[in-house]
């Protein structure tokens, strides 16, 4: 895995323009991720696009990621984490997606393996601090309970923490990050797989600008957002219709609608298990909802071991 990531470029093609000759391949697609070189978002992007060439465009925040894809000046598509088996749904990202002009065109699942690393020659016993993203720290607290002398410091990104240690030659400071980050920044891994729960997976969404325009035969999964009337049974009616159309729910999440106390926006994913098409199911629930938006229609994502 480590050798693969270091010896293969990350690029993805969007297709060849008719004016592009065989000797001049199309420019790689620019994929925006939250984080920096070596972040788990980058690993997920590499798996998502396989051997197709892409250029990774780092974004410091998820807001930056969305803005880059919307403006199309720095990035063509984006890959954004949406939920984790330990931390749950990233509600801020659901809100960003709902308010954006982006659509979901794919997904990928990545097994997250957290690793403790430091400058070469360092030992765990000599570390004073360990830096990483708050979620990464939360996933590894049980490991650090054995080292009460180590202070855990929250930062903006796992890979950025490793990069800062290398660039500033910080002795006595460690980072929690991926194996890819360790390879890129020449860090020594002091402990592998330090996450508390080994069934630690993150789901990432592939985002593009504009309305979804799926290839019909490839659609397996649908993502929607909608509200319902604040009346008894309103949500039940929607779910009952979807069940009647053999739509199997894989995710349902609610978020409060600001300015409308006790009213909620629902985010829902489903896959079709019958012969009836997904478009019929969507149209069947439309009269029962308010502000129904199709966030994406896409193939089910693959699961990878990071």
Backbone torsions as a table, in degrees:
resi	resn	phi	psi	omega
1	UNK	NA	-46.9	-177.3
2	UNK	-65.6	-41.1	179.1
3	UNK	-64.7	-39.2	179.4
4	UNK	-58.8	-47.3	-175.4
5	UNK	-67.0	-29.4	-176.9
6	UNK	-86.6	-20.5	-175.3
7	UNK	-106.3	-6.2	179.2
8	UNK	-116.1	132.5	178.2
9	UNK	-73.9	154.9	178.9
10	UNK	-105.9	98.2	-179.4
11	UNK	-143.7	152.1	178.0
12	UNK	-138.6	135.3	-178.7
13	UNK	-94.1	145.8	176.9
14	UNK	-97.6	-2.2	-174.8
15	UNK	120.3	166.1	-176.0
16	UNK	-105.2	127.9	175.7
17	UNK	-68.0	146.2	-177.8
18	UNK	-61.6	-25.4	-179.0
19	UNK	-84.2	-5.1	-177.9
20	UNK	-89.0	126.0	-178.7
21	UNK	-79.4	166.4	-179.1
22	UNK	-62.3	-27.8	-179.1
23	UNK	-83.5	-6.7	-179.8
24	UNK	-126.5	86.7	-177.4
25	UNK	-63.3	155.4	179.7
26	UNK	-62.3	152.7	178.9
27	UNK	-65.0	144.2	177.9
28	UNK	-64.6	150.2	177.1
29	UNK	-73.7	141.0	-179.4
30	UNK	-93.4	121.2	-176.5
31	UNK	-112.8	116.4	179.1
32	UNK	-84.6	136.2	176.3
33	UNK	-130.6	154.1	172.0
34	UNK	-84.5	118.3	-177.8
35	UNK	122.8	-171.7	-173.4
36	UNK	-126.8	178.9	-176.9
37	UNK	-51.5	125.8	-178.9
38	UNK	97.5	-3.7	179.0
39	UNK	-70.3	158.8	178.6
40	UNK	-62.9	-29.7	175.1
41	UNK	-59.2	-38.0	179.8
42	UNK	-67.6	-41.9	178.8
43	UNK	-61.2	-44.2	178.8
44	UNK	-61.6	-39.6	179.6
45	UNK	-63.9	-40.4	179.2
46	UNK	-62.8	-43.1	177.6
47	UNK	-66.6	-40.9	-177.1
48	UNK	-59.2	-41.0	-175.1
49	UNK	-101.1	-4.7	176.5
50	UNK	60.3	-129.9	-177.3
51	UNK	-90.6	-1.4	178.5
52	UNK	-72.4	131.5	-173.4
53	UNK	-69.9	137.7	174.2
54	UNK	-138.5	162.7	169.3
55	UNK	-113.4	126.3	178.6
56	UNK	-83.3	131.5	178.3
57	UNK	-116.5	108.5	-178.3
58	UNK	-68.5	142.6	173.5
59	UNK	-127.9	136.0	-176.5
60	UNK	-71.6	-34.7	-179.2
61	UNK	-131.6	166.7	176.1
62	UNK	-67.2	-32.1	175.3
63	UNK	-61.0	-41.7	178.3
64	UNK	-63.2	-40.4	179.7
65	UNK	-59.5	-51.1	-178.9
66	UNK	-60.9	-44.1	-178.5
67	UNK	-62.6	-41.1	179.7
68	UNK	-60.2	-43.3	-178.2
69	UNK	-71.8	-37.9	178.8
70	UNK	-64.4	-42.0	-176.2
71	UNK	-79.6	-23.4	176.5
72	UNK	64.0	12.8	-179.4
73	UNK	-87.7	-35.3	-178.1
74	UNK	-111.0	-23.5	-177.0
75	UNK	-142.1	148.1	177.0
76	UNK	-94.1	-38.3	179.6
77	UNK	-139.1	169.9	177.7
78	UNK	-136.3	153.5	174.1
79	UNK	-122.3	119.5	-171.8
80	UNK	-130.1	129.9	175.1
81	UNK	-64.9	140.9	-178.5
82	UNK	-126.4	-26.7	177.0
83	UNK	-160.0	155.8	-179.2
84	UNK	-135.0	143.7	-176.2
85	UNK	-66.9	-18.9	178.4
86	UNK	-102.4	-46.2	-175.7
87	UNK	-84.8	-15.7	-179.3
88	UNK	85.5	-160.3	-177.9
89	UNK	-74.1	142.5	174.6
90	UNK	-90.5	87.2	-171.7
91	UNK	-61.9	-33.0	177.7
92	UNK	-60.7	-38.2	-179.6
93	UNK	-72.6	-33.6	173.4
94	UNK	-60.3	-43.2	179.3
95	UNK	-63.7	-44.0	178.3
96	UNK	-59.3	-43.4	-179.4
97	UNK	-63.8	-44.8	-178.2
98	UNK	-62.9	-37.9	-176.5
99	UNK	-87.1	-5.7	-175.7
100	UNK	-88.9	177.5	173.4
101	UNK	-103.8	26.7	-175.9
102	UNK	-105.0	157.9	177.1
103	UNK	-128.3	152.0	177.4
104	UNK	-84.1	127.3	178.2
105	UNK	-120.8	2.7	179.1
106	UNK	178.8	173.6	178.9
107	UNK	-151.9	159.9	176.3
108	UNK	-149.7	144.2	179.4
109	UNK	-112.5	133.9	-177.6
110	UNK	-128.2	128.6	171.7
111	UNK	-73.8	120.6	-175.1
112	UNK	-91.8	120.1	176.5
113	UNK	-113.6	115.2	-179.5
114	UNK	-92.1	140.9	-177.0
115	UNK	-134.7	142.3	176.8
116	UNK	-92.9	128.1	-177.4
117	UNK	-140.0	159.4	179.6
118	UNK	-156.6	179.3	176.3
119	UNK	-62.0	148.7	179.5
120	UNK	-54.2	136.9	178.7
121	UNK	95.0	-10.0	179.2
122	UNK	-80.0	156.2	176.3
123	UNK	-126.2	153.7	-179.5
124	UNK	-57.0	-40.5	-177.1
125	UNK	-62.3	-22.4	-177.3
126	UNK	-96.0	-3.4	-178.9
127	UNK	-77.2	135.6	175.4
128	UNK	-97.3	-35.8	-177.5
129	UNK	-137.1	154.8	170.5
130	UNK	-131.9	127.5	-175.2
131	UNK	-107.4	143.5	173.7
132	UNK	-177.4	176.4	175.6
133	UNK	-64.8	146.4	-177.4
134	UNK	-55.0	-38.0	-179.4
135	UNK	-68.4	-40.5	177.8
136	UNK	-62.2	-41.8	178.3
137	UNK	-62.7	-43.8	-179.5
138	UNK	-61.4	-33.1	-178.5
139	UNK	-75.6	-10.3	-173.8
140	UNK	-123.6	11.3	-174.2
141	UNK	-61.5	-35.6	179.8
142	UNK	-61.0	-39.7	178.0
143	UNK	-61.2	-43.9	-175.7
144	UNK	-78.8	-8.6	174.4
145	UNK	-64.4	-18.9	176.9
146	UNK	-81.9	-10.3	-177.6
147	UNK	-129.1	70.3	-175.1
148	UNK	-63.7	-15.6	180.0
149	UNK	-77.2	-11.7	-177.4
150	UNK	-91.6	125.8	175.9
151	UNK	-90.2	130.3	179.2
152	UNK	-92.9	123.6	-173.6
153	UNK	-116.8	124.1	-179.4
154	UNK	-79.7	137.5	178.5
155	UNK	-133.7	-178.1	-175.3
156	UNK	-78.7	-22.5	-171.8
157	UNK	-160.7	147.0	178.6
158	UNK	-65.2	-53.5	-177.2
159	UNK	-66.0	-36.1	178.8
160	UNK	-62.8	-34.0	177.3
161	UNK	-62.1	-45.0	178.5
162	UNK	-64.8	-40.9	-179.7
163	UNK	-63.1	-42.1	179.8
164	UNK	-62.5	-40.0	179.4
165	UNK	-62.9	-43.1	179.8
166	UNK	-67.6	-46.6	-176.2
167	UNK	-66.0	-35.0	-178.0
168	UNK	-97.5	0.5	-179.9
169	UNK	50.6	52.7	-175.2
170	UNK	-83.8	105.9	175.9
171	UNK	-83.7	148.5	-178.9
172	UNK	79.6	5.8	179.9
173	UNK	-121.9	132.5	177.7
174	UNK	-115.7	173.7	178.0
175	UNK	-139.6	150.1	171.0
176	UNK	-103.3	120.3	-176.6
177	UNK	-162.2	-174.6	-177.3
178	UNK	-83.6	165.3	174.5
179	UNK	-63.1	-34.1	177.7
180	UNK	-61.1	-42.3	177.9
181	UNK	-62.2	-40.8	178.4
182	UNK	-60.8	-42.7	179.1
183	UNK	-65.4	-46.4	-175.7
184	UNK	-62.6	-42.3	-172.7
185	UNK	-101.1	8.7	175.9
186	UNK	63.5	39.2	179.7
187	UNK	-92.7	152.6	176.6
188	UNK	-96.1	126.3	-179.9
189	UNK	-80.2	118.7	-178.8
190	UNK	-90.5	-27.0	178.4
191	UNK	-156.9	129.8	-179.9
192	UNK	-98.4	150.9	173.9
193	UNK	55.1	53.9	-175.0
194	UNK	-90.2	3.4	177.3
195	UNK	-65.1	144.7	-177.0
196	UNK	-64.8	-47.3	-177.8
197	UNK	-105.7	121.3	-177.3
198	UNK	-76.2	-13.0	175.2
199	UNK	-93.7	58.2	-175.0
200	UNK	-104.4	101.1	-176.8
201	UNK	-122.6	147.0	175.9
202	UNK	-121.9	138.6	175.7
203	UNK	-100.3	130.9	179.4
204	UNK	-116.9	144.0	178.5
205	UNK	-108.4	137.1	173.0
206	UNK	-90.4	123.6	-172.6
207	UNK	-118.4	139.2	175.5
208	UNK	-132.0	161.2	178.7
209	UNK	-75.3	145.2	172.8
210	UNK	92.2	-176.4	-179.3
211	UNK	-76.0	149.9	-179.9
212	UNK	-66.7	133.9	176.2
213	UNK	-128.8	75.5	-171.9
214	UNK	-76.1	158.5	167.5
215	UNK	-83.4	113.1	-167.7
216	UNK	-50.1	-44.6	-174.9
217	UNK	-69.3	-14.8	-178.8
218	UNK	-96.4	-8.0	-177.0
219	UNK	-74.9	122.4	176.1
220	UNK	-123.8	-22.6	-172.6
221	UNK	-135.3	145.3	-179.8
222	UNK	-129.4	136.9	175.7
223	UNK	-117.5	130.7	-177.7
224	UNK	-128.9	159.0	165.7
225	UNK	-134.6	143.6	-178.7
226	UNK	-166.9	165.4	170.8
227	UNK	-118.8	163.9	176.0
228	UNK	-130.7	162.9	176.9
229	UNK	-61.9	147.0	-179.0
230	UNK	-81.8	68.5	-177.9
231	UNK	-137.0	155.9	179.8
232	UNK	-58.9	129.0	175.0
233	UNK	83.2	2.4	-176.3
234	UNK	-61.7	-48.4	179.7
235	UNK	-69.7	-37.8	179.6
236	UNK	-57.5	-39.8	-179.1
237	UNK	-62.5	-40.9	178.6
238	UNK	-63.2	-46.8	-177.6
239	UNK	-67.1	-35.7	179.0
240	UNK	-64.2	-40.9	178.6
241	UNK	-65.0	-44.2	178.7
242	UNK	-60.8	-40.4	177.9
243	UNK	-62.4	-39.1	179.4
244	UNK	-64.0	-27.4	178.0
245	UNK	-92.2	11.4	-179.3
246	UNK	58.7	37.1	173.7
247	UNK	-90.8	116.5	-176.7
248	UNK	-91.6	112.7	-179.0
249	UNK	-69.9	129.5	175.3
250	UNK	-109.5	-10.7	-179.0
251	UNK	-163.8	135.3	168.9
252	UNK	-142.4	131.9	-174.7
253	UNK	-142.4	141.0	178.5
254	UNK	-118.4	152.0	176.8
255	UNK	-142.0	138.8	-179.5
256	UNK	-63.7	144.5	175.9
257	UNK	-91.5	113.5	-176.5
258	UNK	-60.7	130.9	-179.9
259	UNK	90.5	-4.7	178.5
260	UNK	-130.3	82.7	-175.9
261	UNK	-53.1	133.3	176.0
262	UNK	66.9	17.6	170.9
263	UNK	-112.0	147.2	-169.5
264	UNK	-132.5	149.3	171.5
265	UNK	-97.7	132.8	-178.0
266	UNK	-107.9	136.5	173.5
267	UNK	-111.9	128.4	-171.6
268	UNK	-138.9	134.8	173.5
269	UNK	-117.1	140.6	174.2
270	UNK	-147.4	157.6	172.7
271	UNK	-120.9	146.2	-178.7
272	UNK	-87.3	132.7	-179.8
273	UNK	-118.9	4.0	176.9
274	UNK	-116.7	-170.9	-179.1
275	UNK	-86.0	-16.5	178.8
276	UNK	-70.3	136.8	-177.5
277	UNK	-72.4	156.7	-178.4
278	UNK	-67.1	-29.1	-179.0
279	UNK	-66.5	-36.5	176.9
280	UNK	-64.2	-39.1	179.3
281	UNK	-64.4	-41.0	179.7
282	UNK	-63.6	-46.5	-178.4
283	UNK	-66.8	-28.7	-179.7
284	UNK	-68.9	-32.0	-179.2
285	UNK	-93.0	-11.3	-176.0
286	UNK	-55.4	-44.9	-179.7
287	UNK	-66.0	-16.1	-177.7
288	UNK	-93.9	-0.7	-174.5
289	UNK	-124.2	169.4	172.9
290	UNK	-124.0	133.3	177.1
291	UNK	64.9	34.4	-179.5
292	UNK	-60.9	128.1	177.5
293	UNK	-130.1	129.7	174.1
294	UNK	-84.5	108.8	-177.4
295	UNK	-79.7	-26.7	-179.6
296	UNK	-177.8	152.7	174.0
297	UNK	-136.9	116.4	-166.4
298	UNK	-158.3	172.8	177.4
299	UNK	-79.0	149.1	176.7
300	UNK	-63.7	141.7	-175.7
301	UNK	-79.9	155.0	176.4
302	UNK	-85.1	155.3	177.2
303	UNK	-103.9	131.5	-178.7
304	UNK	-127.0	151.2	178.3
305	UNK	-98.4	106.4	-175.7
306	UNK	-73.8	NA	NA
